[in-house]
Amino acid sequence: VLSPKDLQGVKIRAIPFPIYMAAVEGMGAVATPVDFAELPTQLATKAVNGQENPVDTIFANKFYETQSHLMLTGHIKGAELVVFNDAAWKKLSPTLQAQIMEAAKEVSKKATQMTKESDASYTKQLADKGMKVVGPKEGLDIEAFRSRVQELVSKRFDAKFGEVYKEIRAIQ
């Protein structure tokens, strides 16, 4: 599987939630809702052909026992957030606000680096367990997946969430 056309007719487990279903469909697959607790059985019996999860989840749940390939699509990114009540934030001095903002940036940078290192370690462990790792170096067309998913998500959700989605994309 190197592009969305290669996933045509392939059943991929999707979290039974509209945006996740749309993302899997946008990747070219048949989005199949399966609760996480049922996933090992569904993979073992071939009721679904694959699933999408972070590499640490794939390793911890031994999905390498029922799956042969790991596609490094990078289709979900995590976010590190510091959330404040607006009234509480306004009570803080500008100096303290600036210190909190600086600390949040440092923590975010460190968390991002730790995630990259962890993902690399788990990816190697999955390869060592026999999974064939397929990423851009192996010809995986990330842009084809990204554009197909964005197109379908926009079609289904822009009317309701378009402005919020644009704001989120602007801060990436």
C-alpha angles and dihedrals in degrees: 000000000000103000140020092266088063090062096056108134093004113131111226121184110243129188104258093249124108100242093048092047090051092048093053091045089048089056087061099256134116104259107225117189111226127163111239093242089059096045100094091053093044091052094045093050091043092238082136125025098212148345140215123236140132114283093248090056091048090052097043092050094045093235086156085078091066102025128063102191137053115200113202098210096147088211096151125051125192124225131216110214137186108196125194133182105247094231092050091047092053090053091061121090117253088247092055091045090053091048091051091048091050092048090049091053091050093048091047092051092048093045091050091051092047091050091051091050093046092048091050091050094049092045090055091047091051090050089049088054089057105266115141106231114215120189138144091294088060092049102270105158100221093174092055090054093044095050094046092050093046091050094052095041090050092049093051103035112023094089090059104026105017098117094045090048091052091051092050092048090049093060097048 
